[in-house]
Amino acid sequence: MNFGIRYLTEYRYDHPVTDNLNALRVRPATTATQRVDDFHVRVDPEARLQRHLDYFGTEVIEFGVATPHDHLTIDVRARVVTAEPPAVPSAPWEALGAPAYRAAGGEFLLDGTNEPVGLDEDGRSAGVLEELVAAARGDTPLATVQALCDLIPDRFTYRQGATYVGSSAVLALAGPMGAAGAILALANVEPERCVAAFAGDARAQFELADRHLDARRGGVAALKALLAADRGTPEGLRQ
């Protein structure tokens, strides 16, 4: 199939801003069943684009606008051709222990003795992960992945403008599951531990729980208050 894709983001600022730094991950992947025939990025104000591949093979496009500006437009267009993928083999669970599988996907596996903890509003274990595993577990890995795909639309809600999953526990699962990145507001305050949680460190996820709940209840204002407290600066400067 042939697809024409356009991604357009526009920002308008109340006052001129400077040193506006950005990183885009918007180029469609090239795989065995998909190719990119055309791809263009246009930014206004104009800026020099720098490109590199991240750890997961995703193209990262970075640019900065140093001069004062009151708007920013990012206009991305692509033409993509896809082919029907081959049938996915349904191997048994025992196949996951084979050396070839470990070599190909081992880094995405969570240590079964160090699973992330699901927390309720009061910070208590809520058995979220256990319940999700029980609901998704199938007779084979393929059946489990298919069940999980059905569960996601049922358990998560999309609200126009932003998607919030309601739990930072998802961050601990994002990296091991192969996600190219994850957006977490708390990373503005706790970048090191958020990176560790993304890499699958359940202890880092647990240590983030209290601050995550504070940010969840107070929103952006709470994040600014946490950052001000950490840096010893007056909170009013960050409101």
C-alpha positions as CSV (number, residue, x, y, z in Angstrom):
1,M,0.0,0.0,0.0
2,N,1.1,3.6,-0.6
3,F,0.7,6.2,2.1
4,G,1.1,10.0,2.0
5,I,1.8,11.2,5.6
6,R,1.9,14.7,6.9
7,Y,2.9,15.7,10.5
8,L,2.3,19.4,11.3
9,T,2.9,21.1,14.7
10,E,2.6,24.8,15.2
11,Y,3.6,26.8,18.3
12,R,2.6,30.4,19.1
13,Y,4.4,32.2,21.9
14,D,3.1,35.2,23.9
15,H,6.6,36.6,24.0
16,P,9.7,36.1,21.9
17,V,11.8,33.1,22.9
18,T,15.4,32.2,22.2
19,D,17.6,29.0,22.2
20,N,14.6,26.8,21.3
21,L,16.1,23.3,21.1
22,N,14.2,20.4,19.6
23,A,14.6,16.7,18.9
24,L,12.2,14.9,16.4
25,R,11.6,11.2,15.9
26,V,9.2,11.4,13.0
27,R,10.8,9.5,10.1
28,P,8.9,6.3,9.4
29,A,11.0,3.2,9.9
30,T,12.5,1.2,7.0
31,T,11.9,-2.5,7.5
32,A,11.5,-5.7,5.5
33,T,7.9,-4.8,4.8
34,Q,8.1,-0.9,4.6
35,R,10.2,1.6,2.7
36,V,10.3,5.4,2.7
37,D,10.3,6.8,-0.8
38,D,10.3,10.5,0.2
39,F,10.8,12.4,3.4
40,H,11.1,16.1,4.0
41,V,11.2,18.3,7.2
42,R,10.6,22.0,7.1
43,V,10.9,24.3,10.1
44,D,10.0,27.9,10.4
45,P,12.0,29.9,11.5
46,E,14.6,28.1,9.3
47,A,17.3,26.1,11.2
48,R,20.1,23.6,10.3
49,L,19.0,20.0,10.9
50,Q,21.3,17.5,12.4
51,R,20.5,13.8,12.1
52,H,21.7,10.6,13.8
53,L,20.3,7.2,14.8
54,D,19.4,6.4,18.4
55,Y,20.1,3.1,20.1
56,F,17.0,1.5,18.7
57,G,17.7,2.6,15.1
58,T,15.2,5.5,15.1
59,E,16.4,8.6,13.2
60,V,16.6,11.6,15.5
61,I,16.4,15.0,13.9
62,E,17.8,17.8,16.1
63,F,17.7,21.6,15.5
64,G,17.8,24.8,17.5
65,V,16.5,28.3,16.9
66,A,18.8,30.7,18.7
67,T,17.4,34.0,17.5
68,P,14.2,35.6,19.0
69,H,11.0,34.2,17.5
70,D,7.3,34.3,18.4
71,H,6.3,31.1,16.6
72,L,7.6,27.7,15.5
73,T,6.3,25.5,12.7
74,I,7.4,21.9,12.1
75,D,6.1,20.5,8.8
76,V,7.0,16.9,8.0
77,R,5.9,15.0,4.8
78,A,6.6,11.5,3.8
79,R,5.6,8.9,1.2
80,V,5.7,5.3,2.5
81,V,5.1,2.0,0.7
82,T,4.2,-1.1,2.7
83,A,3.9,-4.8,1.9
84,E,1.9,-7.5,3.5
85,P,4.0,-9.1,6.3
86,P,4.6,-12.8,6.4
87,A,2.6,-14.9,8.9
88,V,4.1,-14.7,12.4
89,P,5.3,-18.2,13.6
90,S,3.6,-19.3,16.7
91,A,6.4,-20.9,18.7
92,P,5.9,-22.4,22.2
93,W,7.0,-20.6,25.4
94,E,9.9,-23.0,25.7
95,A,11.4,-21.4,22.5
96,L,12.1,-18.2,24.4
97,G,14.9,-20.0,26.3
98,A,16.8,-20.8,23.2
99,P,20.2,-19.2,22.7
100,A,19.2,-17.6,19.4
101,Y,16.2,-15.9,21.0
102,R,18.2,-14.7,23.9
103,A,20.8,-13.2,21.5
104,A,18.1,-11.4,19.5
105,G,15.8,-10.2,22.2
106,G,17.4,-10.8,25.6
107,E,18.1,-7.1,26.3
108,F,14.3,-6.4,26.2
109,L,13.5,-9.0,28.9
110,L,12.7,-8.0,32.4
111,D,14.3,-10.1,35.2
112,G,11.4,-12.1,36.6
113,T,12.6,-11.5,40.1
114,N,12.7,-7.7,39.7
115,E,9.3,-6.8,38.2
116,P,8.0,-3.2,38.3
117,V,5.5,-2.5,41.0
118,G,1.9,-1.3,40.4
119,L,0.8,1.4,42.8
120,D,-2.6,2.9,43.7
121,E,-3.4,6.5,44.5
122,D,-1.9,6.2,48.0
123,G,1.3,4.5,46.9
124,R,0.3,1.0,47.9
125,S,0.8,-2.0,45.7
126,A,-2.3,-2.5,43.7
127,G,-1.4,-5.7,41.8
128,V,-1.7,-3.9,38.5
129,L,1.1,-5.8,36.8
130,E,-0.1,-9.2,38.1
131,E,-3.6,-8.5,36.9
132,L,-2.4,-7.4,33.5
133,V,-0.2,-10.5,33.1
134,A,-3.1,-12.8,34.1
135,A,-5.4,-11.2,31.6
136,A,-2.9,-11.2,28.7
137,R,-1.2,-14.6,29.2
138,G,-1.9,-17.0,26.4
139,D,-0.8,-20.5,25.4
140,T,2.0,-19.1,23.3
141,P,4.0,-15.9,23.1
142,L,2.2,-14.9,19.9
143,A,-1.2,-15.4,21.6
144,T,-0.1,-13.3,24.5
145,V,1.0,-10.4,22.3
146,Q,-2.3,-10.5,20.4
147,A,-4.2,-10.5,23.7
148,L,-2.1,-7.6,24.9
149,C,-2.9,-5.6,21.8
150,D,-6.6,-6.1,22.5
151,L,-6.2,-5.1,26.1
152,I,-4.5,-1.7,25.4
153,P,-7.5,-0.1,23.8
154,D,-9.7,-1.5,26.6
155,R,-7.5,-0.2,29.5
156,F,-6.2,3.1,28.2
157,T,-8.0,6.2,27.1
158,Y,-7.0,8.7,24.5
159,R,-7.9,12.3,25.1
160,Q,-7.3,14.8,22.3
161,G,-4.2,16.9,23.0
162,A,-2.3,14.5,25.3
163,T,-2.3,10.9,26.3
164,Y,-1.8,10.2,30.0
165,V,-1.7,6.6,31.1
166,G,-2.1,7.4,34.8
167,S,0.9,5.4,36.0
168,S,4.6,5.9,35.7
169,A,4.9,2.1,36.0
170,V,4.4,2.0,32.2
171,L,7.8,3.7,31.9
172,A,9.6,0.7,33.4
173,L,8.0,-1.5,30.7
174,A,8.6,0.8,27.8
175,G,12.4,0.2,27.3
176,P,12.3,-3.6,27.8
177,M,9.4,-3.9,25.4
178,G,11.4,-2.1,22.7
179,A,9.8,1.4,22.7
180,A,12.1,4.0,21.1
181,G,11.3,6.5,23.8
182,A,8.8,7.5,26.5
183,I,7.6,10.9,27.5
184,L,7.3,11.4,31.3
185,A,6.7,14.8,32.8
186,L,8.7,13.8,35.9
187,A,11.8,13.4,33.8
188,N,12.1,17.2,34.0
189,V,12.7,16.8,37.7
190,E,14.2,13.3,38.0
191,P,16.0,12.6,34.6
192,E,18.5,10.1,35.9
193,R,16.0,7.9,37.7
194,C,13.5,8.2,34.8
195,V,16.2,7.0,32.4
196,A,17.0,4.1,34.8
197,A,13.3,3.2,35.0
198,F,13.0,3.3,31.2
199,A,15.9,0.8,31.1
200,G,13.9,-1.6,33.3
201,D,15.2,-0.7,36.8
202,A,12.2,-1.6,39.0
203,R,13.9,0.0,42.1
204,A,14.2,3.3,40.2
205,Q,10.5,3.0,39.3
206,F,9.6,2.4,43.0
207,E,11.7,5.4,44.2
208,L,9.8,7.6,41.7
209,A,6.4,6.7,43.0
210,D,5.9,9.4,45.6
211,R,7.1,12.2,43.3
212,H,5.0,10.8,40.5
213,L,1.9,10.9,42.7
214,D,2.7,14.5,43.8
215,A,3.0,15.5,40.1
216,R,-0.2,13.6,39.2
217,R,-2.2,15.5,41.8
218,G,-0.7,18.9,41.2
219,G,0.2,18.9,37.5
220,V,2.7,21.4,36.1
221,A,2.6,23.6,39.2
222,A,3.7,20.6,41.3
223,L,6.5,19.8,38.9
224,K,7.8,23.4,39.1
225,A,7.5,23.3,42.9
226,L,9.6,20.0,43.1
227,L,12.2,21.4,40.8
228,A,12.5,24.7,42.7
229,A,12.8,22.7,46.0
230,D,15.5,20.5,44.6
231,R,17.5,23.4,43.3
232,G,17.0,25.7,46.3
233,T,15.4,28.5,44.3
234,P,12.3,30.5,45.1
235,E,9.2,28.7,43.8
236,G,7.7,31.9,42.5
237,L,10.5,32.1,39.9
238,R,9.2,28.9,38.3
239,Q,5.4,29.6,38.3
